[in-house]
Amino acid sequence: MKKIILGLALIGWLTACSSDSYKLSGKLDDVKTGSVHLKKIGPMGLVDVDTAPLTEGAFTFEGKIEHPELFLLFYENNRTPVAFFLENAKITITGSSENLEEAVVKGSKLSTIFEKFNKEVPHQEKVERMREEFFIAQSTGDEAAMESIMADMQVIVEDQQKYYREFVKNNNNNVVGAFLALNMAQALEFEELEELAVSFEKSLKNHPYVEQLKEILEPMKAQMAIEAALALGNEAPGFTLIDLNGNEVSLDAFRGKYVFVDFWAGWCRPCRMENPILKKAYERFGGENFEIISVSLDRTEEEWRKAVAEDALTWTNLHDPMGMTAETYAVQSIPNTWLLDKDGKIINKQLRGEQLIEVLESLLN
């Protein structure tokens, strides 16, 4: 959600611009000398492209680009630029060095699309008023007013997100839509993002924004495959790790028992708070039909052994210092737990506290 809001703020700057080359010229009406700096927004941040001197406030850039993309024009060290799409066309920028974000960009067909987008973002004036009201409430410590404003803001954000999505889908044949899609990609579900990438590729094949969308999809596909493999009813991924005695221990060795796999670490306070519950469970159910396997993600053997000794953990303790097994189980936070049946299939996930005792009672009694 935060990314969407930041994206909307950035997009408020945008306007855009076709021939074999571009000529970008302009004039700043409040300065005579100095220089303007043309920068490009790349995947890793701003990239310096060119610098031009001012002559009586006027400047000119000339060149050629393969694809229209988002560029920023700065005056000297001013932090706020004018943002626009640079295309192979004749483009002009006029404005004030002190207020470049409101400069006028002409000569671009894409500017009309951006103007439409910016003008129709819902609740813009209301958001500004609410920000002022929130700062006042914050300064006076009015918690009730702050909560009320945040609740209203949530509704507005949802409306803006809906507008954003609809605008992108209606502009899936131009670079403006592709840029917006890239900006909101992390907030989209996989299926929605994949559908957008396919639609953009039809009209903007090989464009950097489309390629970046596809790059974002790849780890999402991999994550989905992992999650599908870890669905309830599937066989849990096998692993072999070292125990406290230096022996290799395999998950397969516990077939025929219910197994509770607990990913934890000595530095993880919530994990340590769960250990008394695990001790209770092991005292009641451990043995022929049930085993606990605690997989430590501590970086060093010393830290792992120290935590095991302090908490007096008497069941199977294994060490995964590089997190390889944790990655196989898509562990992103700990404690992270898995309950397996006697055939090694996943029957429950993320059991915590007394809930574990209740589930084990229903299985083993």
C-alpha positions as CSV (number, residue, x, y, z in Angstrom):
1,M,0.0,0.0,0.0
2,K,2.8,2.4,0.8
3,K,4.4,1.7,-2.6
4,I,1.1,2.6,-4.3
5,I,0.9,5.9,-2.4
6,L,4.6,6.7,-3.3
7,G,3.9,5.8,-6.9
8,L,1.0,8.1,-7.1
9,A,3.1,10.9,-5.7
10,L,5.8,10.3,-8.3
11,I,3.4,9.9,-11.2
12,G,2.0,13.4,-10.4
13,W,5.1,14.7,-12.1
14,L,4.8,12.8,-15.3
15,T,4.2,13.9,-18.9
16,A,5.5,12.6,-22.1
17,C,6.4,12.7,-26.0
18,S,8.3,10.4,-32.5
19,S,11.0,10.6,-35.0
20,D,14.5,9.2,-35.3
21,S,16.0,11.6,-32.7
22,Y,14.9,14.0,-30.0
23,K,15.5,17.7,-29.4
24,L,14.7,18.6,-25.8
25,S,14.8,22.4,-25.3
26,G,13.4,24.7,-22.7
27,K,13.7,27.8,-20.6
28,L,13.6,28.6,-17.0
29,D,12.1,32.0,-16.4
30,D,13.7,32.9,-13.1
31,V,17.4,32.1,-13.8
32,K,19.9,33.2,-16.4
33,T,22.9,30.9,-15.8
34,G,23.8,27.6,-14.3
35,S,23.1,24.1,-15.7
36,V,20.4,21.5,-16.0
37,H,21.0,17.8,-15.6
38,L,19.2,15.1,-17.4
39,K,18.9,11.9,-15.5
40,K,17.2,8.6,-16.2
41,I,15.2,6.4,-13.8
42,G,16.8,2.9,-14.1
43,P,16.0,-0.3,-12.2
44,M,18.7,0.6,-9.6
45,G,17.9,4.3,-9.3
46,L,18.9,7.5,-11.0
47,V,21.4,7.4,-13.8
48,D,23.2,10.5,-15.1
49,V,22.6,11.0,-18.8
50,D,23.6,14.5,-19.9
51,T,24.2,18.1,-18.7
52,A,23.5,21.3,-20.5
53,P,24.4,24.9,-19.6
54,L,21.8,27.7,-19.4
55,T,22.2,30.7,-21.7
56,E,19.8,33.4,-20.6
57,G,17.8,30.6,-19.0
58,A,17.6,28.5,-22.1
59,F,18.9,25.0,-22.6
60,T,19.0,22.3,-25.3
61,F,19.6,18.5,-25.4
62,E,19.8,16.5,-28.5
63,G,20.2,12.7,-29.1
64,K,18.4,9.5,-29.8
65,I,16.8,6.8,-27.7
66,E,15.6,3.4,-28.5
67,H,12.5,3.4,-26.3
68,P,10.6,6.2,-24.6
69,E,11.3,6.1,-20.9
70,L,10.9,8.2,-17.7
71,F,13.6,10.9,-17.4
72,L,14.1,13.7,-14.8
73,L,15.4,17.2,-15.4
74,F,17.1,18.9,-12.5
75,Y,18.3,22.5,-12.1
76,E,21.7,22.6,-10.4
77,N,21.4,20.8,-7.0
78,N,17.6,21.4,-6.6
79,R,16.1,18.2,-5.2
80,T,12.7,18.5,-7.0
81,P,12.9,17.9,-10.8
82,V,10.4,17.8,-13.7
83,A,9.7,14.2,-14.6
84,F,8.7,13.4,-18.2
85,F,8.9,10.7,-20.8
86,L,11.7,11.3,-23.3
87,E,10.9,10.2,-26.8
88,N,12.4,10.8,-30.2
89,A,10.5,14.0,-30.8
90,K,10.7,17.8,-30.4
91,I,9.9,18.5,-26.8
92,T,9.9,21.7,-24.8
93,I,10.0,22.4,-21.1
94,T,9.2,25.7,-19.6
95,G,8.9,26.7,-16.0
96,S,10.7,28.0,-12.9
97,S,13.9,26.5,-11.3
98,E,12.3,26.8,-7.9
99,N,9.1,24.9,-8.9
100,L,10.2,22.5,-11.6
101,E,7.7,19.9,-10.7
102,E,5.0,22.2,-12.2
103,A,6.9,22.9,-15.4
104,V,5.0,22.7,-18.7
105,V,6.0,19.9,-21.0
106,K,4.9,20.1,-24.7
107,G,5.5,18.0,-27.8
108,S,4.5,14.7,-26.4
109,K,1.5,12.6,-27.3
110,L,1.9,10.8,-24.0
111,S,1.4,14.0,-22.0
112,T,-2.3,14.0,-22.7
113,I,-2.5,10.5,-21.1
114,F,-0.6,11.6,-18.1
115,E,-2.7,14.7,-17.6
116,K,-5.8,12.6,-17.7
117,F,-4.3,10.2,-15.2
118,N,-3.2,13.0,-12.8
119,K,-6.4,15.0,-13.0
120,E,-8.7,12.1,-12.3
121,V,-6.9,10.5,-9.3
122,P,-9.8,10.5,-6.8
123,H,-9.8,12.5,-3.6
124,Q,-6.6,14.5,-4.2
125,E,-7.7,17.7,-2.5
126,K,-9.3,15.8,0.3
127,V,-6.0,13.9,0.9
128,E,-4.1,17.2,1.3
129,R,-6.7,18.5,3.9
130,M,-6.6,15.2,5.8
131,R,-2.8,15.3,6.0
132,E,-3.0,18.8,7.5
133,E,-5.6,17.6,10.0
134,F,-3.6,14.5,10.9
135,F,-0.5,16.6,11.6
136,I,-2.5,18.9,13.8
137,A,-4.1,15.9,15.7
138,Q,-0.6,14.4,16.1
139,S,0.9,17.6,17.5
140,T,-1.9,17.8,20.1
141,G,-1.9,14.1,20.9
142,D,-5.5,13.6,19.8
143,E,-5.4,9.8,19.3
144,A,-9.2,9.6,18.5
145,A,-8.9,12.1,15.7
146,M,-5.8,10.4,14.3
147,E,-7.5,7.0,14.3
148,S,-10.6,8.5,12.5
149,I,-8.4,10.2,9.9
150,M,-6.5,7.0,9.3
151,A,-9.7,5.0,8.8
152,D,-11.0,7.6,6.3
153,M,-7.6,7.5,4.5
154,Q,-7.8,3.7,4.2
155,V,-11.0,4.1,2.2
156,I,-9.4,6.8,0.0
157,V,-6.3,4.6,-0.6
158,E,-8.6,1.7,-1.7
159,D,-10.4,4.0,-4.1
160,Q,-7.1,5.3,-5.5
161,Q,-5.8,1.7,-5.9
162,K,-8.9,0.8,-7.8
163,Y,-8.5,3.8,-10.1
164,Y,-4.9,3.0,-10.6
165,R,-5.6,-0.6,-11.6
166,E,-8.4,0.4,-14.0
167,F,-6.2,3.0,-15.6
168,V,-3.4,0.6,-16.2
169,K,-5.7,-2.0,-17.7
170,N,-7.2,0.6,-20.1
171,N,-3.7,1.7,-21.1
172,N,-2.1,-1.7,-21.7
173,N,-0.9,-0.7,-25.2
174,N,1.4,2.3,-24.3
175,V,4.5,3.1,-22.3
176,V,2.6,5.1,-19.8
177,G,0.5,2.1,-18.8
178,A,3.6,-0.1,-18.7
179,F,5.4,2.3,-16.4
180,L,2.4,2.5,-14.0
181,A,2.1,-1.3,-14.0
182,L,5.8,-1.6,-13.1
183,N,5.3,1.0,-10.3
184,M,2.5,-1.0,-8.8
185,A,3.8,-4.5,-9.6
186,Q,4.7,-5.5,-6.0
187,A,1.1,-4.7,-4.9
188,L,-0.5,-7.1,-7.4
189,E,-1.3,-10.7,-7.2
190,F,0.7,-13.0,-9.5
191,E,-2.2,-13.8,-11.9
192,E,-3.0,-10.1,-12.3
193,L,0.6,-9.1,-12.9
194,E,1.1,-12.0,-15.4
195,E,-2.0,-10.9,-17.4
196,L,-0.7,-7.4,-17.6
197,A,2.8,-8.5,-18.7
198,V,1.3,-10.6,-21.5
199,S,-0.9,-7.7,-22.7
200,F,2.0,-5.2,-22.7
201,E,4.3,-7.6,-24.5
202,K,1.9,-7.7,-27.4
203,S,2.2,-4.0,-28.1
204,L,5.5,-3.1,-26.4
205,K,7.7,-6.1,-27.0
206,N,11.3,-5.7,-25.8
207,H,10.6,-2.4,-24.0
208,P,12.6,-2.2,-20.8
209,Y,9.5,-1.7,-18.6
210,V,8.0,-4.9,-20.0
211,E,11.2,-6.8,-19.5
212,Q,11.3,-5.6,-15.9
213,L,7.8,-6.8,-15.4
214,K,8.7,-10.2,-16.7
215,E,11.8,-10.2,-14.4
216,I,9.5,-9.5,-11.4
217,L,7.3,-12.4,-12.4
218,E,10.1,-15.0,-12.3
219,P,10.7,-15.2,-8.5
220,M,7.0,-15.0,-8.0
221,K,6.6,-18.1,-10.2
222,A,9.3,-19.8,-8.2
223,Q,7.6,-18.9,-4.9
224,M,4.2,-20.1,-6.1
225,A,5.8,-23.4,-7.1
226,I,7.3,-23.8,-3.6
227,E,4.0,-22.9,-1.9
228,A,2.1,-25.4,-4.1
229,A,4.6,-28.1,-3.2
230,L,4.1,-27.3,0.5
231,A,0.3,-27.5,0.4
232,L,-1.5,-29.6,3.0
233,G,-1.6,-33.3,1.9
234,N,1.7,-33.1,0.1
235,E,4.8,-34.9,1.2
236,A,7.1,-32.6,3.1
237,P,10.5,-31.9,1.5
238,G,13.2,-34.2,2.8
239,F,16.4,-33.0,4.5
240,T,19.5,-34.2,6.2
241,L,21.2,-32.1,8.9
242,I,23.7,-32.5,11.7
243,D,22.5,-33.2,15.3
244,L,24.2,-32.2,18.6
245,N,26.4,-35.3,18.4
246,G,27.7,-34.5,15.0
247,N,25.7,-37.2,13.3
248,E,23.7,-36.8,10.1
249,V,20.0,-37.1,10.7
250,S,17.4,-37.5,7.9
251,L,13.7,-36.6,8.1
252,D,13.0,-39.9,6.4
253,A,14.3,-41.7,9.6
254,F,11.1,-40.7,11.4
255,R,8.6,-42.3,9.0
256,G,5.9,-44.1,11.1
257,K,5.7,-41.2,13.6
258,Y,3.9,-37.9,13.6
259,V,6.6,-35.3,13.4
260,F,6.5,-31.6,14.5
261,V,9.2,-29.6,12.6
262,D,10.0,-26.4,14.3
263,F,12.3,-23.8,12.6
264,W,13.7,-21.5,15.3
265,A,16.9,-19.7,16.6
266,G,18.4,-18.8,19.9
267,W,18.1,-15.1,19.2
268,C,14.4,-15.4,18.4
269,R,12.5,-14.4,21.6
270,P,9.0,-15.7,20.3
271,C,10.7,-19.0,19.5
272,R,12.2,-19.3,23.0
273,M,8.8,-18.5,24.4
274,E,7.3,-21.5,22.5
275,N,9.8,-24.0,23.9
276,P,8.0,-24.6,27.2
277,I,4.9,-25.6,25.2
278,L,7.1,-27.9,23.1
279,K,8.5,-29.5,26.3
280,K,4.9,-30.0,27.5
281,A,3.9,-31.6,24.2
282,Y,7.0,-33.9,24.2
283,E,6.5,-35.0,27.8
284,R,2.9,-36.0,27.0
285,F,3.3,-37.4,23.5
286,G,7.0,-38.0,22.7
287,G,8.1,-41.5,22.0
288,E,6.9,-44.3,19.7
289,N,4.3,-42.2,17.8
290,F,5.5,-38.6,18.0
291,E,8.8,-36.7,17.6
292,I,9.8,-33.1,17.5
293,I,12.6,-31.9,15.2
294,S,13.8,-28.4,16.1
295,V,15.8,-27.0,13.2
296,S,18.0,-24.1,14.4
297,L,18.9,-21.2,12.1
298,D,21.6,-19.9,14.4
299,R,24.6,-18.8,12.4
300,T,27.1,-20.5,14.8
301,E,27.2,-23.9,16.4
302,E,28.1,-22.2,19.7
303,E,24.9,-20.0,19.7
304,W,22.8,-23.1,18.8
305,R,24.2,-25.3,21.5
306,K,23.9,-22.6,24.1
307,A,20.2,-22.0,23.4
308,V,19.5,-25.8,23.4
309,A,21.2,-26.2,26.8
310,E,19.5,-23.1,28.3
311,D,16.0,-24.3,27.3
312,A,16.8,-28.0,28.1
313,L,15.5,-29.3,24.8
314,T,15.6,-33.1,24.9
315,W,14.2,-34.0,21.5
316,T,15.9,-34.1,18.1
317,N,17.9,-30.9,17.5
318,L,19.4,-30.1,14.1
319,H,21.4,-27.2,12.8
320,D,20.7,-25.3,9.5
321,P,23.2,-22.4,9.7
322,M,23.0,-21.5,6.0
323,G,19.2,-21.7,6.0
324,M,19.1,-24.1,3.0
325,T,16.4,-26.3,4.6
326,A,14.5,-23.3,5.8
327,E,14.5,-22.0,2.2
328,T,13.1,-25.3,1.0
329,Y,10.2,-24.8,3.4
330,A,9.7,-21.1,2.3
331,V,10.5,-19.9,5.8
332,Q,10.5,-16.1,5.9
333,S,10.0,-15.7,9.7
334,I,10.3,-17.8,12.8
335,P,9.0,-19.6,14.7
336,N,7.8,-21.6,11.7
337,T,6.2,-25.0,12.3
338,W,5.0,-28.0,10.3
339,L,3.1,-31.1,11.5
340,L,3.6,-34.2,9.4
341,D,1.7,-37.5,9.5
342,K,3.2,-40.9,9.7
343,D,3.7,-41.0,6.0
344,G,5.6,-37.7,6.0
345,K,2.7,-35.7,4.6
346,I,1.9,-32.1,5.7
347,I,-1.3,-32.1,7.8
348,N,-0.9,-28.7,9.6
349,K,1.1,-25.6,9.6
350,Q,2.1,-22.8,11.9
351,L,0.7,-24.3,15.1
352,R,1.5,-22.2,18.1
353,G,1.0,-22.4,21.9
354,E,-1.7,-24.6,23.3
355,Q,-3.2,-25.2,19.8
356,L,-0.4,-27.7,19.3
357,I,-1.4,-29.6,22.4
358,E,-5.1,-29.7,21.2
359,V,-4.2,-31.0,17.8
360,L,-1.9,-33.7,19.2
361,E,-4.5,-34.8,21.6
362,S,-7.0,-35.3,18.8
363,L,-4.4,-37.3,16.8
364,L,-2.7,-39.4,19.5
365,N,-5.4,-40.0,22.1
